[in-house]
Amino acid sequence: MASFREFLEATRAAITEVDVAHGAALLDDGYVLLDVREADEYDQGAVPGSVHIPRGTLESVVEQRIPDRDQPLLVMCAGGSRSVFAAHTLEQLGYATVASLAGGFNAWKDAGKLWAKPRSLNANARSRYQRHLLLPEVGEAGQAELLDARVLLLGAGGLGSPVGLYLAAAGVGTIGIVDMDDVDESNLQRQIIHRTDRVGQRKVDSAKASILALNPHLNVETYDTRLDASNVLEILTGYDVVVDGADNFPSRYLLNDASVKLGIPVVHGSVYRFEGQVTVFDPRQGPTYRDLLVEPPPPELAPSCAEAGVIGVLPGIIGSLQALEVIKLLLGIGESLRGRLLVFDALELSFREFRLHRHPDNQVTWENRDRVEVVDLEGLCLPALRP
């Protein structure tokens, strides 16, 4: 029966092992560095850009994190032993080009190569966001980005309710809420962030209470005010994404012009009876609200939900899609709804997609941002540009 040392040497002879200088050259040539140390070791220092999969979960996780078996891999542990076995396992799993780093992370540091102490989640955060951490598109680095992110909700109503709750559950670190209404009993049919015992309370206070009850580790900033030209730029500044849950055209055009001037993407949603819409207006990369509607339709063609009604579950569907788009924007993953309008029909249970393009008559653009004047648009939604 072979001893551990004999088994290690036999496995080392069966794989490719390289020193630090050779390993650094491989990384320059496009190899991915796979760190198989335990989480507490990784937290003490790691090579920037490395993929971290603890040795104990390598076989069950690596195919999700690194699906391309033709991707060349350099495997690192602390001292160079675990990486030998990991490299052998990866070859057995079908990875075509694998090398183990002799001496591991200790040798890398001793050679003066670049390393840093990564931001790590504490035990409570790892437990709370465990299902995110399992996703290669999110992982610990992505979760840290969500915790650092700032998202503003325009409205704590039907759309703002599911968005606020799902962003809180996802761990978006700072959530801002703009609303100036009280909770009314008629809201409770669809605005799930509020409760019966909060009827009469300010919506921003009720929404904040619900968010913190779900995730007390977040920061919630409330703006119990009407959004207008005097405060919109100040309120929006510093946020990464704005969620449009407004129910009137003046607010939407005001938000659009401010977001264009500041370069902040807006995840737009709207609901009416049994139909909902969602898209992303990113002034730096695609069409905006004024490209969709250069001018608002006449009031008789655009009644509010208070006038026409809305099925209660519909804002939950559209708001959930908005929350998903926010998370994708924050993480830079997937294909966002930039330039695409997604329309949902609840009665047919169908989705339709329409392409959006820049409108030639729209002058409120990122390129013209220095000329854009953000003004109150009650009864007047024409673009405000300085000559």
DAJO-V761049 format. One record per pair of residues at least 4 apart in sequence whose ideal C-beta (glycine too) atoms are under 7 Angstrom apart, sorted by the first residue. I is the first residue (numbers start at 1). J is the second residue. Records with the same first field share a line. If there is no record, write none. Layout:
I = J ; J
This chain:
2 = 6 ; 7 ; 10
3 = 7
4 = 8
5 = 9
6 = 10
7 = 11
8 = 12 ; 81 ; 84
9 = 13
10 = 14
11 = 15 ; 84 ; 85 ; 88
12 = 17 ; 84
14 = 88
15 = 84 ; 87 ; 88 ; 91 ; 98 ; 100
16 = 98 ; 99
17 = 84 ; 99 ; 100 ; 102
18 = 22 ; 23 ; 26 ; 99 ; 101 ; 102
19 = 23 ; 102
20 = 24 ; 101 ; 103 ; 107 ; 108 ; 111 ; 113
21 = 25
22 = 26
23 = 27 ; 74 ; 101
24 = 28 ; 113
25 = 29
26 = 31 ; 74 ; 99
27 = 31 ; 33 ; 74
30 = 72
31 = 72 ; 73 ; 74
32 = 51 ; 66 ; 71 ; 73
33 = 47 ; 49 ; 50 ; 51 ; 74 ; 76
34 = 51 ; 53 ; 73 ; 74 ; 75 ; 76
35 = 42 ; 46 ; 50 ; 51 ; 52 ; 76
36 = 53 ; 54 ; 55 ; 58 ; 75 ; 77 ; 82 ; 83 ; 86
37 = 41 ; 42 ; 54 ; 77 ; 78 ; 105
38 = 54
39 = 43 ; 54
41 = 78
42 = 46 ; 52 ; 118
43 = 118 ; 120
44 = 117
45 = 115 ; 116 ; 117
46 = 50 ; 52 ; 115 ; 116 ; 118
47 = 108 ; 114 ; 115
48 = 114 ; 116
51 = 65 ; 66
53 = 57 ; 58 ; 61 ; 62 ; 65
55 = 77 ; 82 ; 86
57 = 61
58 = 62 ; 86 ; 89
59 = 89
61 = 65
62 = 66 ; 90 ; 93
63 = 67
64 = 136
65 = 136
66 = 71
69 = 94 ; 95 ; 96
70 = 96
72 = 97
73 = 90 ; 95 ; 97 ; 98
74 = 99 ; 101
75 = 83 ; 86 ; 87 ; 90 ; 98 ; 100 ; 101
76 = 83 ; 101 ; 104 ; 105
77 = 81 ; 82 ; 83 ; 104
78 = 104 ; 105 ; 106
79 = 103 ; 104 ; 106
80 = 84 ; 100 ; 101 ; 102 ; 103 ; 104
82 = 86
83 = 87 ; 100 ; 101 ; 104
84 = 88 ; 100
85 = 89
86 = 90
87 = 91 ; 98 ; 99 ; 100
88 = 92
89 = 93
90 = 95 ; 98
91 = 95 ; 98
102 = 107
103 = 107
105 = 109
106 = 110
107 = 111
108 = 113 ; 115
109 = 115
119 = 144
120 = 140
121 = 125 ; 126 ; 140 ; 143 ; 144
123 = 127
124 = 128
125 = 129
126 = 130 ; 133
129 = 133 ; 143 ; 171
130 = 134
132 = 138 ; 143
133 = 138 ; 139 ; 140 ; 143
135 = 139
137 = 142 ; 331 ; 333
138 = 142 ; 143 ; 331
139 = 143
140 = 144
141 = 145
142 = 146 ; 331
143 = 147 ; 171
144 = 148
145 = 149 ; 330 ; 331
146 = 170 ; 171 ; 172 ; 173 ; 330
147 = 171 ; 173
148 = 173
149 = 172 ; 173 ; 240 ; 330
150 = 174 ; 238 ; 239 ; 240
151 = 167 ; 172 ; 175 ; 239 ; 240 ; 241 ; 243 ; 326
152 = 176 ; 178 ; 236 ; 239 ; 242 ; 243
153 = 160 ; 163 ; 164 ; 175 ; 176 ; 177 ; 178 ; 243 ; 245
154 = 178 ; 227 ; 242 ; 243 ; 244 ; 245 ; 246 ; 251 ; 255
155 = 159 ; 160 ; 178 ; 179 ; 245 ; 246
156 = 160 ; 161 ; 164 ; 177 ; 179 ; 193 ; 203 ; 204 ; 207
157 = 161 ; 187 ; 191 ; 245 ; 247
158 = 190 ; 191 ; 271 ; 310 ; 315
159 = 163 ; 245 ; 269 ; 271 ; 315 ; 318 ; 319 ; 322
160 = 164 ; 243 ; 245
161 = 165 ; 191 ; 192 ; 193 ; 319
162 = 166 ; 192 ; 315 ; 316 ; 319 ; 320 ; 323
163 = 167 ; 243 ; 245 ; 319 ; 322 ; 323
164 = 168 ; 175 ; 177 ; 193 ; 207 ; 211
165 = 169 ; 193 ; 210 ; 211 ; 214
166 = 170 ; 320 ; 323
167 = 172 ; 175 ; 323 ; 326
168 = 172 ; 175 ; 211 ; 214 ; 215 ; 218
169 = 214 ; 215
170 = 327
171 = 215
173 = 218 ; 219
174 = 219 ; 221
175 = 211 ; 218 ; 220
176 = 221 ; 223 ; 239
177 = 204 ; 207 ; 208 ; 220 ; 222 ; 223
178 = 223 ; 227 ; 235
179 = 203 ; 204
180 = 224 ; 225 ; 226
181 = 203
182 = 200 ; 201 ; 202 ; 203
183 = 187 ; 194 ; 198 ; 199 ; 200 ; 201 ; 203 ; 206
184 = 199
185 = 199
187 = 191 ; 194
188 = 194 ; 196
189 = 312
190 = 310 ; 312 ; 315
192 = 316
193 = 206 ; 207 ; 210
194 = 198 ; 203 ; 206
198 = 206
201 = 205 ; 206
202 = 206 ; 224
203 = 207
204 = 208 ; 222 ; 223 ; 224
205 = 209 ; 222
206 = 210
207 = 211
208 = 212 ; 220 ; 222
209 = 213
210 = 214
211 = 215 ; 218 ; 220
212 = 216 ; 218 ; 220
223 = 235
225 = 231
227 = 231 ; 232 ; 235 ; 251 ; 254
228 = 232 ; 376
229 = 254 ; 374 ; 375 ; 376
231 = 235
232 = 236 ; 254 ; 258 ; 374
233 = 237 ; 258 ; 261 ; 262 ; 374
236 = 242 ; 258 ; 259 ; 262 ; 264
237 = 262
239 = 264
240 = 330
241 = 264 ; 265 ; 267 ; 326 ; 329 ; 330
242 = 255 ; 259 ; 264 ; 266
243 = 267 ; 322 ; 326
244 = 252 ; 255 ; 266 ; 267 ; 268 ; 269
245 = 269
246 = 251 ; 252 ; 255
247 = 304 ; 305
249 = 253 ; 296 ; 381
250 = 254 ; 377 ; 378 ; 381
251 = 255
252 = 256 ; 289
253 = 257 ; 289 ; 377 ; 381
254 = 258 ; 374 ; 376 ; 377
255 = 259 ; 266
256 = 260 ; 281 ; 288 ; 289 ; 290
257 = 261 ; 364 ; 372 ; 374 ; 384
258 = 262 ; 374
259 = 264 ; 266 ; 283
260 = 283 ; 288 ; 364 ; 365 ; 366 ; 369 ; 372
261 = 369 ; 372 ; 374
263 = 283 ; 284 ; 366
265 = 280 ; 281 ; 282 ; 329
266 = 281
267 = 280 ; 322 ; 325 ; 326
268 = 278 ; 279 ; 281 ; 289
269 = 276 ; 277 ; 278 ; 318 ; 319 ; 322
270 = 276 ; 277
271 = 276 ; 305 ; 310 ; 314 ; 315 ; 318
272 = 305 ; 308 ; 310
273 = 308 ; 309 ; 310
274 = 311 ; 314 ; 345 ; 346 ; 347
275 = 343 ; 344 ; 345 ; 346
276 = 314 ; 317 ; 318 ; 344
277 = 341 ; 342 ; 343
278 = 318 ; 321 ; 322 ; 325 ; 337 ; 342
279 = 337 ; 340 ; 341 ; 342 ; 356
280 = 325 ; 336 ; 337 ; 338
281 = 287 ; 288 ; 289
282 = 286 ; 338
283 = 288 ; 366
284 = 366
285 = 338
286 = 338 ; 339
287 = 291 ; 292 ; 339 ; 356 ; 357 ; 358
289 = 293
290 = 294 ; 362 ; 364 ; 383
291 = 356 ; 357 ; 358 ; 359 ; 362
292 = 356
294 = 359 ; 361 ; 362
295 = 381
296 = 381
297 = 301 ; 302
303 = 307 ; 308
304 = 308
305 = 309 ; 310
310 = 314 ; 315
311 = 346
313 = 317
314 = 318 ; 346
315 = 319
316 = 320
317 = 321 ; 344
318 = 322 ; 344
319 = 323
320 = 324
321 = 325
322 = 326
323 = 327
324 = 328
325 = 329 ; 336 ; 337
326 = 330
327 = 331
328 = 333 ; 334 ; 336
329 = 336
337 = 342
339 = 355 ; 356
340 = 353 ; 355 ; 356
341 = 354 ; 356
342 = 351 ; 353
343 = 351 ; 352 ; 354
344 = 351
345 = 350
358 = 362
363 = 368 ; 383 ; 385
364 = 368 ; 372 ; 383
368 = 372 ; 385
371 = 385 ; 386
372 = 384 ; 385
373 = 384 ; 385 ; 386
375 = 384
377 = 381
